[in-house]
Amino acid sequence: MAENFYEGLFILDANRYSRNPTEVSGKIPSLIEGQGGELLVSRLWEERRLAYPIKGQRKGTYWLTYFKIEGSKLTELSQLSERSDTILRHLFLKVDPRIVDTLVAHASAEGAAKPAEAASSASAPAKSDEAKPATASPAESEAVTPSEGEPAATE
């Protein structure tokens, strides 16, 4: 069977992750590689308060992965994720092979840039975005609306 590329998003138990991040985050690559998959990128996304409790937890640590695996093994990977005590929820999305390199590069660069962003944002004051007035494009400014008695032109 053909191997496909997937994006995997895992919500991990935030309490367990804060106590031992390497052990908890290390379970994800071992699950994927244990099913014969190839891990392309695996990184921390963020920690958030959950909209509703999942398995009694109010906070979750989001972990983003990109991997390559046979489609038939994805069901087994999903079942193992459901049985894991550290993974609260998971989601797998099939990724178009034409954009895999771009997604992996972006995820890799974003993971490396987060510590640098935090340091630079702490030292530099926040910039306020000024609201820019909306301007009509040249095509919109030339458009003429029909009068009450005229029928609208269709293209």
Secondary structure, 3 states (H helix, E strand, C coil): CCEEEEEEEEEEEHHHHHHCHHHHHHHHHHHHHHCCCEEEEEEEEEEEEEEEEECCEEEEEEEEEEEEEEHHHHHHHHHHHHHCCCEEEEEEEEECHHHHHHHHHHHHHHHHHHHHHHHHHHHCCCCCCCCCCCCCCHHHHHCCCCCCCCCCCCC
